[in-house]
Amino acid sequence: MSLGSFVKTIQNIMRGDSGINGDAQRVEQMTWTLFLKVYDAKEEDWEFHDDNYESIIPEELRWRNWAVDHKDGKAMTGQSLLDFVNNKLFPTLKELAITEKTPMKQSIVKAVFEDSNQYMKDGILLRKIVNEIDAIEFDEYDERHAFGDIYETILKSLQSAGNAGEFYTPRAVTDFMVKMIDPKLGERIGDFACGTGGFLTSTLKVLEPQIKTIEERELYNQSIYGIEKKPLPYLLCITNMLLHDIDSPNIFHGNSLERNVREYKASDKFDIALMNPPYGGTESDGVKINFPADLRSSETADLFMSVIMYRLKEHGRAGVIIPDGFLFGTDNAKVAIKKKLLEEFNLHTVVRMPSSVFSPYTSITTNILFFDKSKKTDKVWFYRVDIPEGYKHFSKTKPMKVVHFDECVAWWNERQEIKDTETDTYKAKDYTVQELADRGYDLDLCGYPTAEEEVLSPEETIQNFHEKRDALNAKIDKRLAEIEALLGVER
């Protein structure tokens, strides 16, 4: 099975349809059809193991009863297929009757379709899409995992689908973070802005080999939790979880920031939090009021940092991707968040990543914060992951790979200071909390030395200037505040 050609075939068919505009719509169209195919395969499993199983989907709307082409000339196509999908399938699935007693594995059907769309206007092309997807078989374990690889290819295509790229974290990064966090079966792992479920699937890959009994299989099924605000990545995540044999995924469609952080109970807390929070966005005053006054920020990533701190159990641990602006930002909210992180948690490691890790979606430089709730911070280690030899930068064709973290993994247990003699900068160094406090909680340490400027496209140049201007403005604001404080000037 050629994964790349399968996805490309689907996308090329859709390009001939006037109803679809752009990659984001192609991905959404592809994904709801994939969901129905995957769900039908899962229902076959559930029916095999439970003679009393009843589908929440009406019989005529189940994939097996309308999508499968038996080559007898009776399969719906053209206008009849469009009428069926537009006037029966979508309206019915959007309005399925759900109660508190409806099992999660059934209620997700309505949740998935509430915000899904059917864009195609050519019923013959829609039939071709359905046939391509129906050709995938699930009879063998290897086939199912091969389909997981196809799904991974679809997720990567999000990187070229405009803003949809923000929901995809490179697999090398999620795998590295999960390796360092080292989850165990029986622990609860949460991602409060889970996107397509990258951190959760990387976690499941580590947990699955630990299963030895039926009871442990149930622990596996209940191990992960996610919540996602946007409908497309939510749909992708649900399908992703079904592919990984999570029959009743605890994945919810909503906004984690809309709940008051002071109201979290013990049952709302997690052993592990793994996240790449949305950054660059802003939230309304109605959302900010859910946070203590000193932690209220205009930056979405800051608010998610607070959510993580409030939802981490005693002795829980976390790995979080954060943009550079969080490290050197000195506005009141950022300082308060960092102070809380250092005084109430153990921020033991900051891994600095190259700016092109998320290319081509963004060239903004990001960092990974590793912390736990075992004690207050004593010292923080900073480690810089450099661009590997032979690379000028990472790209869509030359992405970051998990082996590029190997030096960091080897360093992790030794924790030795590393100085780059060529650039006279530290690649790895530890700092005490007092040293960080003396810097006004500016954590911009072990950063990248100034490199030779490379020629970029006009779009990349504009984006870089915006990001550099924002970074400089933050540093200027910090220096101004220091000068004003010396002069006794009140703001």
C-alpha positions as CSV (number, residue, x, y, z in Angstrom):
1,M,0.0,0.0,0.0
2,S,1.6,3.3,-1.1
3,L,0.6,5.8,1.6
4,G,1.7,8.9,-0.2
5,S,-0.1,7.8,-3.5
6,F,-3.3,7.0,-1.6
7,V,-3.6,10.4,-0.1
8,K,-2.5,12.1,-3.4
9,T,-5.1,10.1,-5.3
10,I,-7.9,11.3,-3.0
11,Q,-6.7,14.9,-3.2
12,N,-6.4,14.8,-7.0
13,I,-10.0,13.5,-7.3
14,M,-11.2,16.3,-5.1
15,R,-9.4,18.9,-7.1
16,G,-11.9,18.3,-9.9
17,D,-14.8,19.2,-7.7
18,S,-16.0,22.9,-7.8
19,G,-17.4,22.6,-4.3
20,I,-14.0,22.2,-2.6
21,N,-11.8,25.2,-2.2
22,G,-8.3,24.6,-0.8
23,D,-6.4,21.9,1.2
24,A,-8.3,22.6,4.5
25,Q,-11.6,21.6,2.9
26,R,-10.1,18.6,1.1
27,V,-8.7,17.4,4.5
28,E,-12.1,17.9,6.2
29,Q,-14.0,16.1,3.3
30,M,-11.5,13.2,3.4
31,T,-11.7,12.9,7.2
32,W,-15.4,12.5,7.7
33,T,-15.5,9.7,5.1
34,L,-12.5,8.1,6.8
35,F,-14.3,8.4,10.1
36,L,-17.3,6.5,8.8
37,K,-15.2,3.8,7.3
38,V,-13.1,3.4,10.5
39,Y,-16.3,3.5,12.7
40,D,-17.9,0.8,10.6
41,A,-14.8,-1.4,11.0
42,K,-14.9,-0.8,14.8
43,E,-18.6,-1.7,14.9
44,E,-17.9,-5.0,13.2
45,D,-15.5,-5.7,16.2
46,W,-18.1,-4.6,18.7
47,E,-20.8,-6.8,17.1
48,F,-18.5,-9.8,17.1
49,H,-17.8,-9.5,20.8
50,D,-21.4,-8.4,21.9
51,D,-24.4,-10.2,20.4
52,N,-26.6,-7.4,21.8
53,Y,-24.7,-4.5,20.3
54,E,-27.0,-2.0,18.5
55,S,-25.6,0.8,16.3
56,I,-26.6,4.4,17.1
57,I,-26.5,5.0,13.3
58,P,-29.8,4.0,11.5
59,E,-29.3,0.9,9.4
60,E,-29.5,2.5,6.0
61,L,-26.9,5.1,7.0
62,R,-24.3,2.7,8.1
63,W,-21.2,2.7,5.8
64,R,-21.7,-1.0,4.9
65,N,-25.2,-0.3,3.6
66,W,-24.6,2.7,1.3
67,A,-20.9,3.2,0.7
68,V,-19.8,-0.3,-0.4
69,D,-19.9,-0.8,-4.1
70,H,-20.7,-4.5,-4.8
71,K,-20.1,-3.9,-8.6
72,D,-23.7,-4.9,-9.4
73,G,-24.7,-1.5,-10.7
74,K,-26.8,-0.7,-7.7
75,A,-24.3,1.6,-5.8
76,M,-25.5,5.1,-5.4
77,T,-23.6,7.7,-7.5
78,G,-24.1,11.1,-9.1
79,Q,-27.1,13.1,-8.0
80,S,-28.7,10.3,-6.0
81,L,-25.6,9.9,-3.9
82,L,-25.4,13.7,-3.3
83,D,-29.1,13.8,-2.3
84,F,-28.5,10.9,0.1
85,V,-25.4,12.4,1.8
86,N,-26.8,16.0,1.9
87,N,-30.4,15.3,2.8
88,K,-30.3,12.1,4.8
89,L,-26.8,11.2,6.1
90,F,-25.6,14.5,7.4
91,P,-29.0,15.8,8.9
92,T,-29.6,12.5,10.7
93,L,-26.1,12.1,12.2
94,K,-26.1,15.8,13.3
95,E,-29.4,15.2,15.2
96,L,-28.8,11.8,16.7
97,A,-30.6,11.4,20.1
98,I,-28.0,11.4,22.8
99,T,-28.7,10.9,26.6
100,E,-26.5,10.7,29.6
101,K,-26.7,6.9,29.3
102,T,-25.4,6.9,25.7
103,P,-22.0,5.2,25.7
104,M,-19.1,7.4,24.7
105,K,-18.3,5.2,21.7
106,Q,-21.7,6.0,20.3
107,S,-22.2,9.6,21.3
108,I,-19.0,10.5,19.5
109,V,-20.8,10.0,16.1
110,K,-23.0,13.0,16.8
111,A,-20.2,15.0,18.3
112,V,-18.1,14.4,15.1
113,F,-20.8,15.4,12.7
114,E,-22.2,18.4,14.5
115,D,-19.5,20.6,13.0
116,S,-18.5,18.6,9.9
117,N,-19.3,19.7,6.3
118,Q,-20.0,18.0,3.0
119,Y,-18.5,20.3,0.3
120,M,-18.5,18.2,-2.8
121,K,-21.0,19.0,-5.6
122,D,-20.1,16.3,-8.1
123,G,-21.7,13.0,-7.0
124,I,-19.6,10.9,-9.5
125,L,-16.4,12.2,-7.9
126,L,-17.8,11.6,-4.4
127,R,-18.4,8.0,-5.4
128,K,-14.8,7.7,-6.5
129,I,-13.6,9.1,-3.1
130,V,-15.9,6.6,-1.3
131,N,-14.6,3.7,-3.4
132,E,-11.0,4.6,-2.7
133,I,-11.5,4.8,1.0
134,D,-13.7,1.6,1.1
135,A,-10.9,-0.3,-0.6
136,I,-8.9,-0.2,2.7
137,E,-9.1,-3.4,4.6
138,F,-8.9,-4.0,8.3
139,D,-8.7,-7.8,8.4
140,E,-5.1,-7.9,9.6
141,Y,-3.3,-6.1,12.4
142,D,-0.6,-4.9,10.0
143,E,-3.3,-3.4,7.7
144,R,-4.8,-1.5,10.5
145,H,-1.4,0.0,11.4
146,A,-0.7,0.7,7.8
147,F,-3.9,2.7,7.8
148,G,-2.5,4.5,10.8
149,D,0.4,5.5,8.7
150,I,-2.0,6.8,6.0
151,Y,-3.6,8.8,8.6
152,E,-0.3,10.3,9.7
153,T,0.3,11.3,6.1
154,I,-3.1,13.1,6.1
155,L,-2.1,14.9,9.3
156,K,1.2,16.1,7.7
157,S,-0.8,17.5,4.8
158,L,-2.3,19.9,7.4
159,Q,1.0,21.7,7.4
160,S,0.2,23.1,3.9
161,A,-3.5,23.7,4.7
162,G,-3.3,27.3,5.9
163,N,-4.0,27.8,9.6
164,A,-4.9,24.2,10.0
165,G,-1.2,23.5,10.3
166,E,-1.2,24.8,13.9
167,F,-2.9,21.5,15.0
168,Y,0.0,19.3,13.9
169,T,3.1,18.9,16.1
170,P,6.0,17.0,14.4
171,R,6.0,13.4,15.5
172,A,9.7,13.5,16.4
173,V,8.9,16.2,19.0
174,T,5.9,14.4,20.6
175,D,7.8,11.1,20.7
176,F,10.8,12.7,22.4
177,M,8.6,14.4,25.0
178,V,6.8,11.2,25.8
179,K,10.1,9.4,26.1
180,M,11.3,11.9,28.6
181,I,8.0,11.9,30.6
182,D,8.0,8.1,30.6
183,P,4.2,7.3,31.1
184,K,3.1,4.2,32.9
185,L,0.0,2.1,32.5
186,G,-2.5,3.3,35.1
187,E,-1.6,7.0,34.9
188,R,-4.0,9.5,33.5
189,I,-2.5,11.6,30.6
190,G,-4.2,14.9,29.5
191,D,-3.8,17.3,26.6
192,F,-6.1,20.3,27.1
193,A,-5.8,21.5,23.5
194,C,-5.2,18.2,21.8
195,G,-5.5,19.1,18.2
196,T,-5.3,15.9,16.1
197,G,-4.1,13.9,19.1
198,G,-0.4,13.7,18.4
199,F,0.8,13.6,22.0
200,L,-1.9,11.1,22.9
201,T,-1.0,8.7,20.1
202,S,2.7,8.9,21.0
203,T,1.7,8.1,24.6
204,L,-0.4,5.1,23.5
205,K,2.6,3.7,21.5
206,V,4.5,3.6,24.8
207,L,1.6,2.3,26.9
208,E,0.4,-0.5,24.5
209,P,3.4,-2.8,25.0
210,Q,2.8,-2.6,28.8
211,I,-0.6,-4.4,28.5
212,K,-0.5,-8.0,29.8
213,T,-4.1,-8.6,31.1
214,I,-7.7,-7.7,30.2
215,E,-7.7,-5.4,33.3
216,E,-4.7,-3.6,31.9
217,R,-6.4,-3.3,28.5
218,E,-9.1,-1.4,30.3
219,L,-6.5,0.9,32.0
220,Y,-5.1,1.5,28.5
221,N,-8.6,2.5,27.2
222,Q,-9.1,5.0,30.0
223,S,-5.5,6.4,30.1
224,I,-5.9,9.4,27.8
225,Y,-8.0,12.5,27.9
226,G,-8.2,15.4,25.4
227,I,-10.2,18.5,24.7
228,E,-10.2,20.4,21.4
229,K,-11.9,23.7,20.5
230,K,-11.8,23.5,16.6
231,P,-14.1,21.0,14.8
232,L,-11.7,19.7,12.2
233,P,-8.8,18.6,14.5
234,Y,-11.4,17.2,16.9
235,L,-12.7,15.0,14.1
236,L,-9.2,14.0,13.2
237,C,-8.4,13.2,16.8
238,I,-11.5,11.0,17.4
239,T,-10.7,9.0,14.3
240,N,-7.0,8.7,15.4
241,M,-8.1,7.3,18.8
242,L,-10.4,4.7,17.2
243,L,-7.5,3.6,15.0
244,H,-5.4,3.1,18.1
245,D,-8.1,0.8,19.6
246,I,-9.4,3.3,22.0
247,D,-13.1,2.3,21.7
248,S,-14.5,5.0,23.9
249,P,-12.1,7.9,23.5
250,N,-12.3,10.6,26.3
251,I,-11.9,13.3,23.7
252,F,-14.2,16.3,24.1
253,H,-15.2,19.2,21.8
254,G,-14.8,22.4,23.8
255,N,-12.5,25.1,25.1
256,S,-10.4,24.3,28.2
257,L,-10.1,27.9,29.0
258,E,-13.8,28.4,29.6
259,R,-13.8,26.7,33.0
260,N,-12.7,28.5,36.2
261,V,-9.4,27.1,37.2
262,R,-10.3,27.5,40.9
263,E,-13.1,24.9,40.5
264,Y,-11.0,21.9,39.6
265,K,-11.5,18.9,41.9
266,A,-9.1,16.0,42.5
267,S,-11.0,14.0,39.8
268,D,-10.2,16.7,37.3
269,K,-6.4,16.4,37.8
270,F,-3.9,14.3,35.9
271,D,-0.7,12.4,36.5
272,I,0.8,13.7,33.2
273,A,0.1,16.8,31.0
274,L,1.6,16.9,27.5
275,M,0.8,19.9,25.4
276,N,1.6,22.2,22.5
277,P,-0.8,25.0,23.5
278,P,-2.1,27.4,20.8
279,Y,0.0,30.5,20.8
280,G,-0.3,33.9,19.2
281,G,-4.1,34.0,19.8
282,T,-6.0,36.1,22.3
283,E,-9.0,35.3,24.5
284,S,-12.0,37.4,25.6
285,D,-12.3,39.1,29.0
286,G,-15.0,36.5,29.7
287,V,-12.4,33.8,29.5
288,K,-9.7,35.7,31.4
289,I,-12.0,36.0,34.4
290,N,-11.6,32.2,34.9
291,F,-8.1,32.9,36.1
292,P,-6.7,34.6,39.3
293,A,-6.1,38.3,38.6
294,D,-2.3,38.1,38.5
295,L,-2.4,35.2,36.0
296,R,-4.7,36.9,33.5
297,S,-2.9,37.2,30.2
298,S,-3.8,38.3,26.7
299,E,-1.7,35.4,25.3
300,T,-3.5,32.1,24.9
301,A,-0.3,30.0,25.7
302,D,0.1,31.8,29.0
303,L,-3.5,30.9,30.0
304,F,-2.9,27.2,29.1
305,M,0.3,27.2,31.3
306,S,-2.0,28.1,34.2
307,V,-4.5,25.4,33.3
308,I,-1.8,22.8,33.3
309,M,-0.5,24.0,36.7
310,Y,-4.0,23.8,38.2
311,R,-4.8,20.4,36.7
312,L,-1.6,18.6,37.6
313,K,-1.8,16.1,40.5
314,E,0.7,16.0,43.4
315,H,3.9,14.4,42.0
316,G,2.4,14.8,38.5
317,R,4.7,15.7,35.6
318,A,4.4,17.8,32.5
319,G,6.0,18.5,29.1
320,V,4.8,21.7,27.4
321,I,5.9,23.4,24.2
322,I,6.1,27.2,24.7
323,P,7.2,30.0,22.3
324,D,10.3,32.2,23.0
325,G,8.1,35.1,24.1
326,F,7.1,33.2,27.2
327,L,10.8,32.8,28.3
328,F,11.9,36.4,28.0
329,G,8.5,38.1,28.4
330,T,8.4,40.4,31.5
331,D,4.8,41.6,31.5
332,N,3.0,41.1,34.9
333,A,1.1,38.0,33.9
334,K,4.1,36.2,32.4
335,V,6.3,37.0,35.4
336,A,3.5,35.8,37.8
337,I,3.2,32.5,35.8
338,K,6.9,31.9,35.8
339,K,7.2,32.7,39.5
340,K,4.4,30.3,40.3
341,L,6.1,27.7,38.2
342,L,9.4,28.0,40.0
343,E,8.0,28.4,43.5
344,E,5.2,25.7,43.5
345,F,6.6,23.3,40.9
346,N,9.9,21.8,40.0
347,L,10.9,23.2,36.6
348,H,13.9,21.0,36.1
349,T,14.6,21.3,32.3
350,V,14.1,23.8,29.4
351,V,14.9,22.3,26.0
352,R,15.4,25.0,23.4
353,M,14.6,24.0,19.8
354,P,15.6,25.4,16.5
355,S,13.3,27.9,14.8
356,S,12.5,25.7,11.8
357,V,11.1,22.7,13.8
358,F,7.5,23.7,12.8
359,S,8.4,24.8,9.3
360,P,6.6,25.5,7.0
361,Y,3.7,26.4,9.3
362,T,5.8,28.9,11.4
363,S,9.5,29.8,11.9
364,I,8.8,31.0,15.5
365,T,11.3,29.5,18.0
366,T,9.8,27.2,20.5
367,N,11.0,25.5,23.7
368,I,10.0,22.5,25.8
369,L,9.4,23.0,29.5
370,F,9.6,19.9,31.6
371,F,8.3,20.2,35.2
372,D,6.7,18.2,38.0
373,K,4.8,18.8,41.2
374,S,7.1,17.0,43.5
375,K,8.8,20.1,45.1
376,K,9.6,23.7,44.5
377,T,12.4,24.4,41.9
378,D,16.0,24.2,43.1
379,K,17.7,24.9,39.8
380,V,16.7,24.8,36.1
381,W,18.8,23.2,33.4
382,F,18.8,24.7,29.9
383,Y,19.8,22.6,26.9
384,R,20.0,23.8,23.3
385,V,19.2,21.4,20.5
386,D,21.3,22.5,17.5
387,I,20.5,22.1,13.8
388,P,22.2,18.8,12.8
389,E,25.3,18.7,10.6
390,G,24.4,18.9,6.9
391,Y,21.2,20.9,7.6
392,K,20.7,24.7,7.1
393,H,17.2,24.4,8.6
394,F,14.4,21.9,8.9
395,S,11.7,21.9,6.2
396,K,8.7,19.9,4.9
397,T,11.1,17.7,2.8
398,K,13.8,17.6,5.6
399,P,11.8,17.5,8.8
400,M,13.1,17.1,12.3
401,K,13.6,13.4,13.2
402,V,13.6,11.8,16.6
403,V,17.3,10.9,16.2
404,H,18.0,14.7,16.3
405,F,17.2,14.5,20.0
406,D,19.7,11.7,20.7
407,E,22.4,14.0,22.1
408,C,19.8,15.6,24.4
409,V,18.6,12.1,25.5
410,A,22.2,11.1,26.3
411,W,22.8,14.4,28.2
412,W,19.5,14.1,30.1
413,N,20.8,11.8,32.9
414,E,24.3,13.2,33.1
415,R,23.3,16.9,33.3
416,Q,26.7,18.3,32.6
417,E,27.5,21.9,31.6
418,I,28.4,22.3,27.9
419,K,30.1,25.4,26.5
420,D,30.4,26.0,22.7
421,T,34.0,27.4,22.4
422,E,33.5,28.5,18.8
423,T,30.6,30.9,19.7
424,D,31.5,31.4,23.4
425,T,27.9,30.4,24.3
426,Y,26.5,27.7,26.6
427,K,24.7,24.8,25.0
428,A,23.8,23.4,28.4
429,K,23.9,25.1,31.8
430,D,22.0,25.2,35.1
431,Y,20.8,28.3,36.9
432,T,19.4,28.7,40.4
433,V,16.0,30.2,41.1
434,Q,17.7,33.2,42.7
435,E,19.7,33.8,39.5
436,L,16.5,33.7,37.5
437,A,14.7,36.0,39.9
438,D,17.7,38.4,39.7
439,R,17.1,38.5,35.9
440,G,13.5,39.5,36.5
441,Y,12.4,36.0,35.5
442,D,13.8,36.4,32.0
443,L,14.5,32.8,31.0
444,D,16.1,33.5,27.7
445,L,19.3,31.4,28.4
446,C,21.4,29.0,26.3
447,G,19.9,30.5,23.2
448,Y,21.1,30.3,19.7
449,P,24.1,32.4,18.6
450,T,23.6,34.9,15.8
451,A,23.8,33.0,12.5
452,E,24.6,34.1,9.0
453,E,21.5,35.5,7.3
454,E,19.9,33.3,4.7
455,V,17.8,34.4,1.7
456,L,14.1,33.8,2.4
457,S,10.9,34.2,0.3
458,P,9.0,37.5,0.7
459,E,6.3,35.8,2.8
460,E,8.9,34.2,5.1
461,T,10.8,37.6,5.3
462,I,7.6,39.4,6.4
463,Q,6.8,36.7,9.0
464,N,10.3,36.8,10.4
465,F,10.2,40.6,10.7
466,H,6.9,40.4,12.6
467,E,8.3,37.8,15.0
468,K,11.6,39.6,15.5
469,R,9.8,42.9,16.1
470,D,7.5,41.3,18.7
471,A,10.6,39.8,20.5
472,L,12.4,43.2,20.4
473,N,9.4,45.0,21.7
474,A,9.2,42.7,24.7
475,K,12.9,43.3,25.5
476,I,12.5,47.1,25.0
477,D,9.5,47.1,27.4
478,K,11.6,45.2,30.0
479,R,14.5,47.7,29.8
480,L,12.1,50.7,29.9
481,A,10.4,49.2,33.0
482,E,13.8,48.9,34.7
483,I,14.8,52.5,33.9
484,E,11.4,53.8,35.1
485,A,11.8,51.8,38.3
486,L,15.2,53.4,38.9
487,L,13.8,56.9,38.3
488,G,10.7,56.2,40.4
489,V,8.4,56.8,37.4
490,E,4.9,55.4,38.0
491,R,3.2,53.8,35.0
